[in-house]
């Protein structure tokens, strides 16, 4: 097998593992708890307010008549993902690890 095949195989395995983890999180009700935790942490960290301000700025720049909700989402998503505080990401990952360790 060549390197491209091996990489492709590994990506597929990663996707399968992520799907299995997601399924366990959903079935146990843990995913909902984690989403609520994440929501709270993002509000506490000021991330939500920053994002709201960014949305307003994008709308101001483009003009309300020249932007759709989908367009706004597409525009802010990279910034939104990149600006999640590292501490929040670490905490969430830790909670997922703890959940998986209990299983």
Helices and strands as residue ranges (DSSP letters): H 3-28, H 30-44, H 47-62, G 64-66, H 69-82, H 86-102
